[in-house]
Amino acid sequence: MLSNRESARRSRMRKQKQLEDLTGETGRLQMAINQIQQSINAKEQAYSQVESANNVLRAQAMELTDRLRSLNSVLQIVEDVSGLSVDIPEIPDPLMKPWQLAYPIQPITASADMFLN
């Protein structure tokens, strides 16, 4: 009977230790979840900023393309009226051949820190 009591006491102690261990693990996992969520929120905010800037750049590119088309039409009229040969540049269509850039490649400077906010 004494042996059974001692065995039951050890069993209760093991269960209590397991419960404490699991409670501690739950706390650590909850902290990790919070850190990951903060990181995700920061990345989403950075993505939104980059997407917004990209939309502005697309709009500017479209506006500049329209201006270039307008200037090319003026050059065409000047060429037709004057009879002089005018070099009218071709307007590149990046949607047709996106891998062929119509402008020189500029290096993109970025640091890994910009994504770790």
N, CA, C and O atoms as CSV, one atom per row, in Angstrom:
chain,resi,resn,atom,element,x,y,z
A,1,MET,N,N,0.839,-1.191,0.000
A,1,MET,CA,C,0.000,0.000,0.000
A,1,MET,C,C,0.885,1.257,0.000
A,1,MET,O,O,0.594,2.228,-0.697
A,2,LEU,N,N,1.929,1.226,0.761
A,2,LEU,CA,C,2.848,2.362,0.811
A,2,LEU,C,C,3.525,2.550,-0.546
A,2,LEU,O,O,3.725,3.680,-0.993
A,3,SER,N,N,3.873,1.455,-1.192
A,3,SER,CA,C,4.491,1.509,-2.519
A,3,SER,C,C,3.522,2.108,-3.537
A,3,SER,O,O,3.932,2.893,-4.391
A,4,ASN,N,N,2.242,1.745,-3.456
A,4,ASN,CA,C,1.244,2.315,-4.374
A,4,ASN,C,C,1.097,3.814,-4.160
A,4,ASN,O,O,0.980,4.579,-5.116
A,5,ARG,N,N,1.103,4.227,-2.890
A,5,ARG,CA,C,0.995,5.674,-2.603
A,5,ARG,C,C,2.197,6.413,-3.171
A,5,ARG,O,O,2.047,7.476,-3.773
A,6,GLU,N,N,3.374,5.862,-2.985
A,6,GLU,CA,C,4.589,6.500,-3.500
A,6,GLU,C,C,4.554,6.540,-5.034
A,6,GLU,O,O,4.930,7.545,-5.638
A,7,SER,N,N,4.118,5.483,-5.641
A,7,SER,CA,C,4.008,5.438,-7.105
A,7,SER,C,C,2.997,6.470,-7.594
A,7,SER,O,O,3.248,7.150,-8.589
A,8,ALA,N,N,1.858,6.600,-6.913
A,8,ALA,CA,C,0.845,7.585,-7.293
A,8,ALA,C,C,1.389,9.003,-7.124
A,8,ALA,O,O,1.133,9.881,-7.947
A,9,ARG,N,N,2.147,9.211,-6.038
A,9,ARG,CA,C,2.735,10.549,-5.810
A,9,ARG,C,C,3.723,10.891,-6.924
A,9,ARG,O,O,3.715,12.013,-7.431
A,10,ARG,N,N,4.568,9.942,-7.308
A,10,ARG,CA,C,5.525,10.188,-8.398
A,10,ARG,C,C,4.791,10.449,-9.711
A,10,ARG,O,O,5.192,11.301,-10.505
A,11,SER,N,N,3.720,9.708,-9.923
A,11,SER,CA,C,2.916,9.892,-11.138
A,11,SER,C,C,2.314,11.294,-11.172
A,11,SER,O,O,2.329,11.965,-12.204
A,12,ARG,N,N,1.771,11.734,-10.001
A,12,ARG,CA,C,1.208,13.093,-9.945
A,12,ARG,C,C,2.291,14.142,-10.172
A,12,ARG,O,O,2.041,15.150,-10.833
A,13,MET,N,N,3.466,13.925,-9.646
A,13,MET,CA,C,4.583,14.869,-9.821
A,13,MET,C,C,4.999,14.929,-11.290
A,13,MET,O,O,5.256,16.007,-11.827
A,14,ARG,N,N,5.064,13.745,-11.946
A,14,ARG,CA,C,5.413,13.727,-13.378
A,14,ARG,C,C,4.374,14.482,-14.194
A,14,ARG,O,O,4.719,15.258,-15.086
A,15,LYS,N,N,3.109,14.254,-13.888
A,15,LYS,CA,C,2.041,14.957,-14.609
A,15,LYS,C,C,2.119,16.452,-14.357
A,15,LYS,O,O,1.919,17.238,-15.283
A,16,GLN,N,N,2.405,16.866,-13.122
A,16,GLN,CA,C,2.529,18.288,-12.808
A,16,GLN,C,C,3.702,18.894,-13.580
A,16,GLN,O,O,3.599,19.999,-14.112
A,17,LYS,N,N,4.815,18.163,-13.637
A,17,LYS,CA,C,5.992,18.641,-14.386
A,17,LYS,C,C,5.662,18.755,-15.872
A,17,LYS,O,O,6.026,19.738,-16.518
A,18,GLN,N,N,4.975,17.752,-16.411
A,18,GLN,CA,C,4.574,17.811,-17.822
A,18,GLN,C,C,3.670,19.008,-18.080
A,18,GLN,O,O,3.818,19.697,-19.089
A,19,LEU,N,N,2.741,19.253,-17.174
A,19,LEU,CA,C,1.834,20.383,-17.316
A,19,LEU,C,C,2.609,21.696,-17.295
A,19,LEU,O,O,2.342,22.582,-18.107
A,20,GLU,N,N,3.570,21.832,-16.373
A,20,GLU,CA,C,4.396,23.043,-16.301
A,20,GLU,C,C,5.224,23.212,-17.569
A,20,GLU,O,O,5.339,24.318,-18.098
A,21,ASP,N,N,5.799,22.115,-18.054
A,21,ASP,CA,C,6.586,22.164,-19.294
A,21,ASP,C,C,5.719,22.602,-20.482
A,21,ASP,O,O,6.127,23.438,-21.289
A,22,LEU,N,N,4.535,22.029,-20.572
A,22,LEU,CA,C,3.639,22.381,-21.679
A,22,LEU,C,C,3.161,23.827,-21.573
A,22,LEU,O,O,3.006,24.507,-22.588
A,23,THR,N,N,2.926,24.297,-20.345
A,23,THR,CA,C,2.526,25.689,-20.149
A,23,THR,C,C,3.653,26.631,-20.582
A,23,THR,O,O,3.408,27.643,-21.238
A,24,GLY,N,N,4.883,26.288,-20.209
A,24,GLY,CA,C,6.040,27.093,-20.633
A,24,GLY,C,C,6.201,27.091,-22.140
A,24,GLY,O,O,6.460,28.132,-22.744
A,25,GLU,N,N,6.051,25.934,-22.743
A,25,GLU,CA,C,6.155,25.825,-24.208
A,25,GLU,C,C,5.065,26.650,-24.890
A,25,GLU,O,O,5.307,27.282,-25.918
A,26,THR,N,N,3.863,26.639,-24.312
A,26,THR,CA,C,2.762,27.438,-24.865
A,26,THR,C,C,3.120,28.916,-24.838
A,26,THR,O,O,2.875,29.636,-25.805
A,27,GLY,N,N,3.699,29.367,-23.731
A,27,GLY,CA,C,4.115,30.772,-23.634
A,27,GLY,C,C,5.172,31.127,-24.666
A,27,GLY,O,O,5.092,32.173,-25.310
A,28,ARG,N,N,6.168,30.252,-24.824
A,28,ARG,CA,C,7.224,30.504,-25.821
A,28,ARG,C,C,6.653,30.519,-27.236
A,28,ARG,O,O,7.020,31.366,-28.050
A,29,LEU,N,N,5.768,29.594,-27.521
A,29,LEU,CA,C,5.167,29.557,-28.860
A,29,LEU,C,C,4.298,30.790,-29.115
A,29,LEU,O,O,4.273,31.319,-30.226
A,30,GLN,N,N,3.588,31.242,-28.079
A,30,GLN,CA,C,2.755,32.441,-28.239
A,30,GLN,C,C,3.626,33.664,-28.518
A,30,GLN,O,O,3.263,34.512,-29.333
A,31,MET,N,N,4.782,33.760,-27.840
A,31,MET,CA,C,5.707,34.870,-28.105
A,31,MET,C,C,6.241,34.782,-29.538
A,31,MET,O,O,6.360,35.802,-30.217
A,32,ALA,N,N,6.560,33.575,-29.996
A,32,ALA,CA,C,7.052,33.403,-31.359
A,32,ALA,C,C,5.981,33.791,-32.371
A,32,ALA,O,O,6.280,34.417,-33.387
A,33,ILE,N,N,4.742,33.421,-32.095
A,33,ILE,CA,C,3.627,33.784,-32.985
A,33,ILE,C,C,3.495,35.298,-33.062
A,33,ILE,O,O,3.305,35.853,-34.143
A,34,ASN,N,N,3.597,35.966,-31.918
A,34,ASN,CA,C,3.492,37.430,-31.904
A,34,ASN,C,C,4.611,38.073,-32.703
A,34,ASN,O,O,4.374,39.022,-33.451
A,35,GLN,N,N,5.838,37.563,-32.552
A,35,GLN,CA,C,6.961,38.114,-33.314
A,35,GLN,C,C,6.766,37.890,-34.812
A,35,GLN,O,O,7.023,38.784,-35.618
A,36,ILE,N,N,6.318,36.712,-35.175
A,36,ILE,CA,C,6.086,36.422,-36.594
A,36,ILE,C,C,4.980,37.306,-37.148
A,36,ILE,O,O,5.079,37.792,-38.274
A,37,GLN,N,N,3.936,37.516,-36.371
A,37,GLN,CA,C,2.832,38.371,-36.813
A,37,GLN,C,C,3.304,39.812,-37.013
A,37,GLN,O,O,2.911,40.470,-37.977
A,38,GLN,N,N,4.146,40.296,-36.101
A,38,GLN,CA,C,4.691,41.642,-36.263
A,38,GLN,C,C,5.550,41.727,-37.519
A,38,GLN,O,O,5.495,42.715,-38.251
A,39,SER,N,N,6.338,40.695,-37.763
A,39,SER,CA,C,7.167,40.668,-38.960
A,39,SER,C,C,6.309,40.647,-40.224
A,39,SER,O,O,6.613,41.334,-41.200
A,40,ILE,N,N,5.246,39.863,-40.200
A,40,ILE,CA,C,4.338,39.800,-41.353
A,40,ILE,C,C,3.697,41.162,-41.588
A,40,ILE,O,O,3.600,41.615,-42.728
A,41,ASN,N,N,3.260,41.815,-40.515
A,41,ASN,CA,C,2.646,43.137,-40.653
A,41,ASN,C,C,3.624,44.146,-41.239
A,41,ASN,O,O,3.254,44.954,-42.092
A,42,ALA,N,N,4.879,44.100,-40.780
A,42,ALA,CA,C,5.895,45.012,-41.313
A,42,ALA,C,C,6.136,44.739,-42.797
A,42,ALA,O,O,6.273,45.671,-43.589
A,43,LYS,N,N,6.186,43.456,-43.171
A,43,LYS,CA,C,6.405,43.103,-44.584
A,43,LYS,C,C,5.221,43.538,-45.448
A,43,LYS,O,O,5.404,44.009,-46.571
A,44,GLU,N,N,4.008,43.377,-44.917
A,44,GLU,CA,C,2.828,43.804,-45.670
A,44,GLU,C,C,2.832,45.315,-45.876
A,44,GLU,O,O,2.469,45.806,-46.945
A,45,GLN,N,N,3.245,46.043,-44.846
A,45,GLN,CA,C,3.307,47.500,-44.970
A,45,GLN,C,C,4.369,47.905,-46.001
A,45,GLN,O,O,4.130,48.777,-46.837
A,46,ALA,N,N,5.543,47.264,-45.932
A,46,ALA,CA,C,6.599,47.555,-46.909
A,46,ALA,C,C,6.132,47.197,-48.318
A,46,ALA,O,O,6.398,47.940,-49.264
A,47,TYR,N,N,5.442,46.075,-48.467
A,47,TYR,CA,C,4.928,45.665,-49.770
A,47,TYR,C,C,3.937,46.701,-50.303
A,47,TYR,O,O,3.966,47.048,-51.484
A,48,SER,N,N,3.062,47.190,-49.426
A,48,SER,CA,C,2.086,48.194,-49.849
A,48,SER,C,C,2.774,49.469,-50.317
A,48,SER,O,O,2.356,50.083,-51.299
A,49,GLN,N,N,3.828,49.863,-49.614
A,49,GLN,CA,C,4.570,51.056,-50.010
A,49,GLN,C,C,5.245,50.855,-51.357
A,49,GLN,O,O,5.214,51.741,-52.212
A,50,VAL,N,N,5.853,49.694,-51.546
A,50,VAL,CA,C,6.526,49.415,-52.820
A,50,VAL,C,C,5.505,49.330,-53.948
A,50,VAL,O,O,5.741,49.829,-55.048
A,51,GLU,N,N,4.370,48.696,-53.667
A,51,GLU,CA,C,3.326,48.583,-54.685
A,51,GLU,C,C,2.792,49.965,-55.065
A,51,GLU,O,O,2.539,50.233,-56.239
A,52,SER,N,N,2.623,50.824,-54.090
A,52,SER,CA,C,2.147,52.185,-54.357
A,52,SER,C,C,3.159,52.947,-55.208
A,52,SER,O,O,2.796,53.612,-56.178
A,53,ALA,N,N,4.433,52.842,-54.830
A,53,ALA,CA,C,5.475,53.513,-55.615
A,53,ALA,C,C,5.526,52.947,-57.032
A,53,ALA,O,O,5.732,53.694,-57.988
A,54,ASN,N,N,5.341,51.642,-57.175
A,54,ASN,CA,C,5.341,51.013,-58.489
A,54,ASN,C,C,4.172,51.527,-59.337
A,54,ASN,O,O,4.334,51.767,-60.534
A,55,ASN,N,N,3.007,51.694,-58.727
A,55,ASN,CA,C,1.856,52.231,-59.453
A,55,ASN,C,C,2.119,53.654,-59.929
A,55,ASN,O,O,1.725,54.028,-61.033
A,56,VAL,N,N,2.787,54.448,-59.087
A,56,VAL,CA,C,3.133,55.816,-59.488
A,56,VAL,C,C,4.085,55.771,-60.682
A,56,VAL,O,O,3.913,56.512,-61.650
A,57,LEU,N,N,5.089,54.898,-60.607
A,57,LEU,CA,C,6.047,54.785,-61.705
A,57,LEU,C,C,5.377,54.307,-63.000
A,57,LEU,O,O,5.715,54.776,-64.087
A,58,ARG,N,N,4.435,53.381,-62.881
A,58,ARG,CA,C,3.714,52.928,-64.073
A,58,ARG,C,C,2.932,54.081,-64.697
A,58,ARG,O,O,2.935,54.255,-65.915
A,59,ALA,N,N,2.266,54.863,-63.854
A,59,ALA,CA,C,1.495,56.000,-64.365
A,59,ALA,C,C,2.422,57.007,-65.036
A,59,ALA,O,O,2.097,57.552,-66.091
A,60,GLN,N,N,3.579,57.252,-64.420
A,60,GLN,CA,C,4.540,58.179,-65.021
A,60,GLN,C,C,5.061,57.636,-66.348
A,60,GLN,O,O,5.225,58.393,-67.305
A,61,ALA,N,N,5.319,56.347,-66.412
A,61,ALA,CA,C,5.796,55.747,-67.662
A,61,ALA,C,C,4.743,55.881,-68.759
A,61,ALA,O,O,5.066,56.180,-69.908
A,62,MET,N,N,3.479,55.657,-68.394
A,62,MET,CA,C,2.412,55.808,-69.384
A,62,MET,C,C,2.305,57.262,-69.856
A,62,MET,O,O,2.122,57.523,-71.045
A,63,GLU,N,N,2.421,58.199,-68.921
A,63,GLU,CA,C,2.351,59.616,-69.284
A,63,GLU,C,C,3.507,59.992,-70.199
A,63,GLU,O,O,3.313,60.695,-71.191
A,64,LEU,N,N,4.712,59.525,-69.868
A,64,LEU,CA,C,5.873,59.828,-70.703
A,64,LEU,C,C,5.754,59.178,-72.082
A,64,LEU,O,O,6.176,59.761,-73.081
A,65,THR,N,N,5.183,57.979,-72.140
A,65,THR,CA,C,4.967,57.317,-73.429
A,65,THR,C,C,3.981,58.117,-74.269
A,65,THR,O,O,4.177,58.274,-75.474
A,66,ASP,N,N,2.936,58.618,-73.648
A,66,ASP,CA,C,1.969,59.446,-74.378
A,66,ASP,C,C,2.632,60.720,-74.892
A,66,ASP,O,O,2.383,61.150,-76.018
A,67,ARG,N,N,3.476,61.316,-74.057
A,67,ARG,CA,C,4.192,62.530,-74.499
A,67,ARG,C,C,5.106,62.218,-75.674
A,67,ARG,O,O,5.188,62.989,-76.629
A,68,LEU,N,N,5.792,61.081,-75.597
A,68,LEU,CA,C,6.689,60.694,-76.681
A,68,LEU,C,C,5.912,60.451,-77.973
A,68,LEU,O,O,6.350,60.845,-79.054
A,69,ARG,N,N,4.766,59.805,-77.852
A,69,ARG,CA,C,3.933,59.592,-79.046
A,69,ARG,C,C,3.511,60.936,-79.646
A,69,ARG,O,O,3.521,61.113,-80.864
A,70,SER,N,N,3.146,61.865,-78.786
A,70,SER,CA,C,2.735,63.185,-79.251
A,70,SER,C,C,3.888,63.897,-79.951
A,70,SER,O,O,3.710,64.485,-81.017
A,71,LEU,N,N,5.062,63.840,-79.345
A,71,LEU,CA,C,6.226,64.475,-79.966
A,71,LEU,C,C,6.603,63.785,-81.274
A,71,LEU,O,O,7.025,64.445,-82.224
A,72,ASN,N,N,6.455,62.477,-81.328
A,72,ASN,CA,C,6.739,61.757,-82.575
A,72,ASN,C,C,5.761,62.159,-83.677
A,72,ASN,O,O,6.137,62.267,-84.844
A,73,SER,N,N,4.503,62.378,-83.295
A,73,SER,CA,C,3.538,62.811,-84.309
A,73,SER,C,C,3.887,64.214,-84.804
A,73,SER,O,O,3.713,64.507,-85.987
A,74,VAL,N,N,4.374,65.082,-83.922
A,74,VAL,CA,C,4.815,66.419,-84.345
A,74,VAL,C,C,6.007,66.290,-85.286
A,74,VAL,O,O,6.070,66.977,-86.305
A,75,LEU,N,N,6.958,65.409,-84.949
A,75,LEU,CA,C,8.107,65.195,-85.827
A,75,LEU,C,C,7.673,64.659,-87.186
A,75,LEU,O,O,8.230,65.037,-88.216
A,76,GLN,N,N,6.684,63.783,-87.184
A,76,GLN,CA,C,6.178,63.237,-88.452
A,76,GLN,C,C,5.574,64.344,-89.304
A,76,GLN,O,O,5.783,64.389,-90.516
A,77,ILE,N,N,4.826,65.233,-88.667
A,77,ILE,CA,C,4.240,66.368,-89.401
A,77,ILE,C,C,5.334,67.272,-89.953
A,77,ILE,O,O,5.265,67.705,-91.103
A,78,VAL,N,N,6.352,67.559,-89.128
A,78,VAL,CA,C,7.468,68.396,-89.581
A,78,VAL,C,C,8.157,67.735,-90.763
A,78,VAL,O,O,8.514,68.409,-91.729
A,79,GLU,N,N,8.345,66.444,-90.697
A,79,GLU,CA,C,8.997,65.723,-91.792
A,79,GLU,C,C,8.146,65.793,-93.062
A,79,GLU,O,O,8.679,66.007,-94.150
A,80,ASP,N,N,6.832,65.614,-92.932
A,80,ASP,CA,C,5.944,65.653,-94.091
A,80,ASP,C,C,5.896,67.040,-94.712
A,80,ASP,O,O,5.900,67.174,-95.936
A,81,VAL,N,N,5.851,68.074,-93.877
A,81,VAL,CA,C,5.711,69.441,-94.380
A,81,VAL,C,C,7.020,69.953,-94.960
A,81,VAL,O,O,7.029,70.548,-96.037
A,82,SER,N,N,8.117,69.731,-94.264
A,82,SER,CA,C,9.398,70.295,-94.699
A,82,SER,C,C,10.104,69.436,-95.728
A,82,SER,O,O,10.929,69.940,-96.490
A,83,GLY,N,N,9.801,68.170,-95.764
A,83,GLY,CA,C,10.491,67.277,-96.689
A,83,GLY,C,C,11.839,66.834,-96.162
A,83,GLY,O,O,12.534,66.059,-96.819
A,84,LEU,N,N,12.218,67.309,-94.994
A,84,LEU,CA,C,13.490,66.903,-94.406
A,84,LEU,C,C,13.325,65.540,-93.730
A,84,LEU,O,O,12.260,65.185,-93.225
A,85,SER,N,N,14.402,64.817,-93.748
A,85,SER,CA,C,14.366,63.512,-93.085
A,85,SER,C,C,14.642,63.718,-91.602
A,85,SER,O,O,15.694,64.226,-91.211
A,86,VAL,N,N,13.684,63.317,-90.794
A,86,VAL,CA,C,13.815,63.471,-89.352
A,86,VAL,C,C,13.865,62.071,-88.733
A,86,VAL,O,O,13.064,61.196,-89.063
A,87,ASP,N,N,14.822,61.888,-87.834
A,87,ASP,CA,C,14.950,60.592,-87.165
A,87,ASP,C,C,13.904,60.515,-86.055
A,87,ASP,O,O,14.020,61.179,-85.025
A,88,ILE,N,N,12.886,59.695,-86.284
A,88,ILE,CA,C,11.804,59.531,-85.307
A,88,ILE,C,C,12.052,58.235,-84.543
A,88,ILE,O,O,12.008,57.149,-85.120
A,89,PRO,N,N,12.312,58.355,-83.249
A,89,PRO,CA,C,12.616,57.137,-82.479
A,89,PRO,C,C,11.389,56.247,-82.327
A,89,PRO,O,O,10.251,56.709,-82.240
A,90,GLU,N,N,11.673,54.960,-82.299
A,90,GLU,CA,C,10.596,53.990,-82.112
A,90,GLU,C,C,10.221,53.948,-80.634
A,90,GLU,O,O,11.085,54.017,-79.760
A,91,ILE,N,N,8.951,53.836,-80.375
A,91,ILE,CA,C,8.485,53.759,-78.992
A,91,ILE,C,C,8.481,52.292,-78.592
A,91,ILE,O,O,7.749,51.493,-79.176
A,92,PRO,N,N,9.292,51.927,-77.601
A,92,PRO,CA,C,9.342,50.522,-77.200
A,92,PRO,C,C,8.065,50.127,-76.469
A,92,PRO,O,O,7.475,50.920,-75.735
A,93,ASP,N,N,7.660,48.898,-76.685
A,93,ASP,CA,C,6.493,48.373,-75.987
A,93,ASP,C,C,6.978,47.297,-75.021
A,93,ASP,O,O,7.229,46.161,-75.425
A,94,PRO,N,N,7.109,47.655,-73.746
A,94,PRO,CA,C,7.665,46.687,-72.790
A,94,PRO,C,C,6.770,45.471,-72.586
A,94,PRO,O,O,7.240,44.446,-72.092
A,95,LEU,N,N,5.509,45.558,-72.947
A,95,LEU,CA,C,4.633,44.411,-72.776
A,95,LEU,C,C,4.875,43.348,-73.838
A,95,LEU,O,O,4.623,42.165,-73.609
A,96,MET,N,N,5.359,43.767,-74.992
A,96,MET,CA,C,5.598,42.811,-76.067
A,96,MET,C,C,6.870,41.995,-75.823
A,96,MET,O,O,6.889,40.786,-76.054
A,97,LYS,N,N,7.937,42.662,-75.353
A,97,LYS,CA,C,9.212,41.985,-75.095
A,97,LYS,C,C,9.773,42.494,-73.771
A,97,LYS,O,O,10.695,43.310,-73.766
A,98,PRO,N,N,9.239,42.031,-72.669
A,98,PRO,CA,C,9.671,42.579,-71.379
A,98,PRO,C,C,11.122,42.253,-71.028
A,98,PRO,O,O,11.717,42.933,-70.192
A,99,TRP,N,N,11.697,41.233,-71.648
A,99,TRP,CA,C,13.070,40.865,-71.338
A,99,TRP,C,C,14.065,41.748,-72.078
A,99,TRP,O,O,15.249,41.751,-71.742
A,100,GLN,N,N,13.606,42.502,-73.086
A,100,GLN,CA,C,14.482,43.416,-73.807
A,100,GLN,C,C,14.208,44.829,-73.315
A,100,GLN,O,O,13.201,45.445,-73.663
A,101,LEU,N,N,15.119,45.319,-72.509
A,101,LEU,CA,C,14.927,46.640,-71.925
A,101,LEU,C,C,15.288,47.721,-72.941
A,101,LEU,O,O,16.285,47.604,-73.653
A,102,ALA,N,N,14.486,48.756,-73.002
A,102,ALA,CA,C,14.717,49.842,-73.950
A,102,ALA,C,C,15.632,50.893,-73.347
A,102,ALA,O,O,15.879,51.923,-73.974
A,103,TYR,N,N,16.128,50.662,-72.176
A,103,TYR,CA,C,16.985,51.616,-71.492
A,103,TYR,C,C,18.139,50.844,-70.873
A,103,TYR,O,O,18.030,49.639,-70.644
A,104,PRO,N,N,19.245,51.529,-70.600
A,104,PRO,CA,C,20.379,50.807,-70.018
A,104,PRO,C,C,20.032,50.287,-68.621
A,104,PRO,O,O,19.242,50.885,-67.891
A,105,ILE,N,N,20.627,49.193,-68.288
A,105,ILE,CA,C,20.364,48.590,-66.988
A,105,ILE,C,C,21.072,49.393,-65.914
A,105,ILE,O,O,22.281,49.618,-65.979
A,106,GLN,N,N,20.304,49.821,-64.928
A,106,GLN,CA,C,20.850,50.558,-63.798
A,106,GLN,C,C,20.969,49.597,-62.628
A,106,GLN,O,O,20.075,48.780,-62.406
A,107,PRO,N,N,22.055,49.683,-61.881
A,107,PRO,CA,C,22.159,48.797,-60.720
A,107,PRO,C,C,21.129,49.196,-59.663
A,107,PRO,O,O,20.854,50.378,-59.455
A,108,ILE,N,N,20.582,48.207,-59.017
A,108,ILE,CA,C,19.611,48.445,-57.957
A,108,ILE,C,C,20.351,48.307,-56.636
A,108,ILE,O,O,20.864,47.239,-56.303
A,109,THR,N,N,20.397,49.393,-55.898
A,109,THR,CA,C,21.084,49.349,-54.619
A,109,THR,C,C,20.061,49.123,-53.521
A,109,THR,O,O,19.110,49.890,-53.365
A,110,ALA,N,N,20.268,48.084,-52.784
A,110,ALA,CA,C,19.354,47.766,-51.676
A,110,ALA,C,C,20.172,47.037,-50.614
A,110,ALA,O,O,21.187,46.397,-50.891
A,111,SER,N,N,19.689,47.165,-49.411
A,111,SER,CA,C,20.328,46.433,-48.331
A,111,SER,C,C,19.318,45.471,-47.748
A,111,SER,O,O,18.109,45.676,-47.854
A,112,ALA,N,N,19.825,44.426,-47.134
A,112,ALA,CA,C,18.922,43.443,-46.519
A,112,ALA,C,C,18.154,44.063,-45.364
A,112,ALA,O,O,17.084,43.577,-44.999
A,113,ASP,N,N,18.688,45.129,-44.785
A,113,ASP,CA,C,18.036,45.769,-43.649
A,113,ASP,C,C,16.713,46.418,-44.019
A,113,ASP,O,O,15.850,46.585,-43.158
A,114,MET,N,N,16.537,46.784,-45.267
A,114,MET,CA,C,15.307,47.480,-45.634
A,114,MET,C,C,14.070,46.589,-45.509
A,114,MET,O,O,12.950,47.098,-45.468
A,115,PHE,N,N,14.254,45.273,-45.449
A,115,PHE,CA,C,13.123,44.362,-45.314
A,115,PHE,C,C,12.976,43.811,-43.909
A,115,PHE,O,O,12.092,42.994,-43.653
A,116,LEU,N,N,13.822,44.245,-43.005
A,116,LEU,CA,C,13.813,43.684,-41.658
A,116,LEU,C,C,13.196,44.625,-40.633
A,116,LEU,O,O,13.551,44.564,-39.456
A,117,ASN,N,N,12.305,45.471,-41.041
A,117,ASN,CA,C,11.686,46.404,-40.088
A,117,ASN,C,C,10.755,45.701,-39.160
A,117,ASN,O,O,10.149,46.334,-38.296
